[in-house]
């Protein structure tokens, strides 16, 4: 549970204009759903959405360009990678 709180804080630091609106889920699921939404580009009009792999690359670049510590960057990248793999399995 400690790690999910950390993920939540890291996500808010990098995507500070995004609110974690998934109030029906708790803890880590909230961050996972926000990351899933980010990778699926759900906040963009359907005709202009990018593919999850493109959004993943953009997220990794944003994470690596951030002032976060290396361990925090790896934690975020790992979570985005896990979610990308889940999205790939779904399609």
LOPAFI-985166 format. One record per residue: chain; x, y, z of N, C-alpha, C, O in turn. Coordinates in steps of 0.1 Angstrom, whole numbers, plus 5000, padded with zeros to 4 digits. Last residue first. Layout:
BEGIN
<node "A" <X Y Z> <X Y Z> <X Y Z> <X Y Z>>;
...
END
This chain:
BEGIN
<node "A" <4937 4936 4734> <4933 4939 4720> <4937 4927 4711> <4934 4928 4699>>;
<node "A" <4946 4928 4759> <4931 4930 4757> <4928 4932 4742> <4916 4928 4738>>;
<node "A" <4973 4928 4756> <4966 4916 4758> <4951 4917 4755> <4945 4907 4750>>;
<node "A" <4978 4956 4756> <4981 4948 4744> <4974 4935 4745> <4969 4930 4734>>;
<node "A" <4971 4962 4782> <4963 4968 4771> <4966 4960 4759> <4956 4957 4751>>;
<node "A" <4991 4949 4796> <4977 4945 4798> <4969 4950 4787> <4960 4943 4782>>;
<node "A" <5014 4964 4787> <5013 4950 4784> <4998 4944 4786> <4994 4936 4778>>;
<node "A" <5008 4989 4799> <5008 4987 4784> <5007 4973 4780> <4999 4970 4770>>;
<node "A" <5010 4982 4826> <4997 4986 4820> <4997 4985 4805> <4987 4980 4800>>;
<node "A" <5038 4977 4827> <5028 4966 4831> <5015 4969 4825> <5008 4961 4819>>;
<node "A" <5048 5002 4819> <5051 4990 4811> <5041 4979 4814> <5036 4973 4805>>;
<node "A" <5039 5018 4840> <5034 5021 4827> <5036 5009 4818> <5028 5006 4810>>;
<node "A" <5055 5006 4861> <5040 5006 4861> <5034 5009 4848> <5024 5002 4844>>;
<node "A" <5081 5012 4852> <5077 4998 4854> <5061 4997 4854> <5056 4988 4848>>;
<node "A" <5081 5040 4853> <5082 5033 4840> <5077 5019 4841> <5071 5013 4832>>;
<node "A" <5079 5044 4881> <5068 5049 4872> <5069 5041 4858> <5059 5037 4853>>;
<node "A" <5103 5032 4889> <5090 5027 4895> <5079 5031 4885> <5070 5023 4882>>;
<node "A" <5122 5047 4876> <5120 5033 4873> <5107 5027 4878> <5101 5019 4871>>;
<node "A" <5118 5072 4889> <5116 5071 4875> <5114 5056 4871> <5105 5053 4863>>;
<node "A" <5125 5065 4915> <5112 5069 4912> <5108 5068 4898> <5097 5064 4894>>;
<node "A" <5153 5060 4911> <5144 5049 4916> <5129 5052 4913> <5121 5043 4910>>;
<node "A" <5161 5086 4902> <5162 5074 4893> <5153 5063 4898> <5146 5057 4889>>;
<node "A" <5139 5113 4912> <5151 5104 4914> <5150 5092 4905> <5139 5088 4900>>;
<node "A" <5127 5137 4889> <5125 5126 4898> <5138 5119 4900> <5146 5118 4891>>;
<node "A" <5126 5157 4870> <5137 5158 4880> <5135 5147 4891> <5142 5148 4901>>;
<node "A" <5121 5143 4837> <5117 5149 4850> <5128 5149 4860> <5138 5143 4858>>;
<node "A" <5128 5128 4815> <5131 5143 4815> <5128 5150 4828> <5131 5161 4830>>;
<node "A" <5116 5104 4821> <5131 5105 4821> <5135 5119 4821> <5146 5122 4826>>;
<node "A" <5089 5111 4819> <5094 5106 4831> <5109 5108 4832> <5115 5113 4842>>;
<node "A" <5087 5118 4792> <5083 5127 4802> <5089 5123 4816> <5094 5132 4823>>;
<node "A" <5094 5093 4780> <5102 5105 4778> <5100 5115 4789> <5109 5122 4794>>;
<node "A" <5073 5078 4789> <5086 5074 4793> <5096 5086 4792> <5104 5089 4800>>;
<node "A" <5052 5090 4776> <5052 5090 4790> <5066 5087 4795> <5070 5093 4805>>;
<node "A" <5058 5086 4749> <5058 5099 4754> <5058 5100 4769> <5065 5109 4775>>;
<node "A" <5056 5058 4749> <5069 5064 4746> <5070 5079 4751> <5080 5083 4756>>;
<node "A" <5029 5056 4754> <5039 5050 4763> <5052 5057 4761> <5059 5061 4771>>;
<node "A" <5018 5067 4731> <5016 5074 4744> <5026 5069 4755> <5030 5076 4763>>;
<node "A" <5026 5047 4713> <5031 5061 4711> <5029 5069 4725> <5038 5076 4729>>;
<node "A" <5012 5025 4723> <5026 5025 4722> <5032 5039 4721> <5043 5042 4727>>;
<node "A" <4984 5033 4720> <4990 5032 4733> <5006 5031 4733> <5012 5037 4742>>;
<node "A" <4981 5059 4695> <4981 5045 4699> <4988 5044 4712> <4996 5052 4716>>;
<node "A" <4962 5089 4699> <4974 5082 4695> <4973 5068 4700> <4965 5065 4709>>;
<node "A" <4933 5105 4686> <4940 5097 4696> <4952 5090 4690> <4952 5086 4679>>;
<node "A" <4916 5119 4670> <4930 5124 4671> <4938 5116 4682> <4949 5120 4685>>;
<node "A" <4891 5109 4671> <4898 5109 4658> <4912 5114 4659> <4920 5112 4650>>;
<node "A" <4883 5111 4699> <4886 5098 4693> <4893 5099 4679> <4902 5090 4676>>;
<node "A" <4900 5136 4718> <4889 5133 4708> <4893 5120 4701> <4904 5118 4697>>;
<node "A" <4914 5126 4749> <4916 5132 4736> <4904 5128 4727> <4898 5117 4729>>;
<node "A" <4914 5110 4771> <4911 5124 4773> <4912 5132 4760> <4910 5145 4760>>;
<node "A" <4924 5085 4764> <4910 5087 4765> <4905 5101 4767> <4893 5105 4765>>;
<node "A" <4948 5072 4757> <4945 5086 4752> <4930 5089 4753> <4925 5096 4744>>;
<node "A" <4957 5050 4768> <4946 5048 4758> <4942 5062 4752> <4934 5062 4743>>;
<node "A" <4975 5060 4786> <4980 5053 4775> <4969 5050 4764> <4973 5049 4752>>;
<node "A" <4956 5074 4804> <4967 5081 4797> <4972 5073 4785> <4973 5079 4774>>;
<node "A" <4942 5052 4813> <4935 5063 4806> <4945 5071 4798> <4942 5075 4786>>;
<node "A" <4962 5039 4827> <4956 5032 4816> <4948 5043 4807> <4949 5042 4795>>;
<node "A" <4967 5058 4846> <4978 5055 4837> <4972 5048 4825> <4976 5051 4813>>;
<node "A" <4943 5058 4860> <4948 5070 4854> <4958 5068 4844> <4958 5074 4833>>;
<node "A" <4943 5031 4869> <4933 5036 4859> <4936 5049 4853> <4934 5051 4841>>;
<node "A" <4965 5032 4886> <4965 5023 4874> <4955 5027 4864> <4958 5027 4852>>;
<node "A" <4956 5050 4905> <4967 5054 4897> <4968 5045 4885> <4971 5050 4874>>;
<node "A" <4934 5034 4915> <4932 5048 4910> <4943 5052 4901> <4941 5057 4890>>;
<node "A" <4947 5011 4924> <4938 5010 4912> <4935 5024 4907> <4933 5025 4894>>;
<node "A" <4960 5018 4947> <4968 5016 4935> <4959 5016 4923> <4963 5020 4912>>;
<node "A" <4932 5033 4962> <4946 5031 4962> <4953 5029 4949> <4951 5038 4940>>;
<node "A" <4900 5024 4947> <4908 5029 4958> <4923 5026 4955> <4926 5016 4948>>;
<node "A" <4873 5036 4926> <4884 5026 4929> <4893 5032 4940> <4894 5045 4941>>;
<node "A" <4856 5057 4922> <4850 5044 4926> <4860 5033 4928> <4857 5022 4932>>;
<node "A" <4870 5079 4914> <4867 5078 4928> <4860 5065 4932> <4859 5062 4944>>;
<node "A" <4890 5089 4894> <4884 5075 4895> <4881 5073 4910> <4888 5065 4916>>;
<node "A" <4904 5112 4889> <4889 5112 4890> <4883 5099 4892> <4870 5098 4893>>;
<node "A" <4930 5128 4896> <4927 5113 4897> <4912 5112 4900> <4907 5112 4911>>;
<node "A" <4936 5153 4873> <4931 5149 4886> <4928 5134 4885> <4924 5129 4875>>;
<node "A" <4962 5168 4857> <4953 5157 4856> <4949 5154 4871> <4957 5153 4880>>;
<node "A" <4982 5186 4859> <4969 5191 4854> <4958 5180 4854> <4947 5183 4851>>;
<node "A" <5005 5171 4866> <4998 5180 4876> <4985 5186 4872> <4977 5190 4880>>;
<node "A" <5020 5147 4860> <5007 5151 4853> <4999 5160 4862> <4988 5156 4867>>;
<node "A" <5041 5146 4879> <5043 5146 4864> <5032 5151 4856> <5033 5157 4846>>;
<node "A" <5028 5146 4904> <5039 5155 4901> <5042 5157 4886> <5044 5168 4881>>;
<node "A" <5010 5126 4902> <5005 5140 4904> <5016 5150 4901> <5013 5161 4895>>;
<node "A" <5027 5104 4901> <5018 5107 4890> <5013 5121 4890> <5013 5128 4880>>;
<node "A" <5038 5106 4927> <5047 5107 4915> <5039 5111 4903> <5042 5120 4895>>;
<node "A" <5015 5100 4943> <5022 5113 4944> <5031 5116 4932> <5032 5127 4927>>;
<node "A" <5010 5074 4934> <5000 5085 4933> <5006 5098 4933> <5003 5107 4925>>;
<node "A" <5032 5060 4941> <5029 5061 4927> <5019 5073 4925> <5020 5080 4915>>;
<node "A" <5029 5063 4969> <5041 5069 4963> <5038 5071 4948> <5041 5081 4942>>;
<node "A" <5007 5047 4973> <5007 5061 4977> <5018 5069 4970> <5016 5080 4966>>;
<node "A" <5017 5023 4964> <5006 5029 4957> <5005 5044 4960> <5002 5052 4951>>;
<node "A" <5036 5017 4984> <5041 5019 4970> <5030 5026 4962> <5033 5035 4954>>;
<node "A" <5020 5011 5006> <5030 5023 5007> <5034 5027 4993> <5035 5039 4989>>;
<node "A" <5008 4988 5000> <5000 5000 5000> <5009 5013 5000> <5005 5023 4995>>;
END
